[in-house]
Amino acid sequence: MKFGVYILDFIGLFFPKICASCDNNLMRNERFLCTQCLWELPKTNFHNDIENEVAKTFWGRVVLENATAHFYFKKGGHVQKLLHKLKYKDQKEIGVELGKIIGFDLLGTAYSAIDMVIPVPLHKSKLRKRGYNQSEYIARGISEILKKPLDTKNLVRSLANPSQTKKHRYERWTNVEGIFLVTDAEDLANKHVLLVDDVITTGSTLEACVEALQMASNVKVSIAVVALA
């Protein structure tokens, strides 16, 4: 046992594991974030408040069971750095670890009553270009902790709409209107779905996903995203 630890320490001298946010070397008992950065993550605790800021975003738009964003998104902050590396630097393990953090905090709450986890999908053309869907890896982490199945096939993005990044609120809504569809509505009937994404701004993309999911009979939808921008 001690020999194995020595080997890991020796390897660490040449290939040190670094914090995904501050780039400092990680200690042996640290995973993807150092203790300091992990402590500094700006949690919202929205999952403990049914009338939180994210939930209110959807009032009068779509019916949800629950909605939460786990962290605040601050320019130049830890969450922005992590999501940038997840989305653009092929560091998919960051998504899984963030999902696990969220999943642990959702245990024992109303969110743990879900039946399945579904990530917001990418269009197949963007998926080919990027190589992976960042929201799927976040959903994997949540699925693992909540011990609920992950479904990446039933909700699909049928149109390759332009990026939402520089669009205003109304433009974001029209940009995603009707672009999602469900391939097997019967499989979702009478189920409680947890819809997962990385960031929420206006909520237009998530709203369009919810509308597609609710074409299934008696389906219930909750939302969990990493960060509120």
Protein Blocks (a to p, Z undefined) as FASTA:
>chain_A
ZZmmmmmmmmmmmmccddfklopacdfkbckbcfklmmmpccfklmmpmkbfklmmmgok
accfbdcdfbdcdehiaklmmmmmmmmnopaklmmmmmmmmmmmmgopaklmpfbdcddd
ddfklmmmnopafklmmmmmmmmmnopacdfklpccfbdcddfklpcfklmmmmmgopac
cfblmlmgopacddddfbdcklmmmmmmmmmmmmpghiacddddfbdZZ
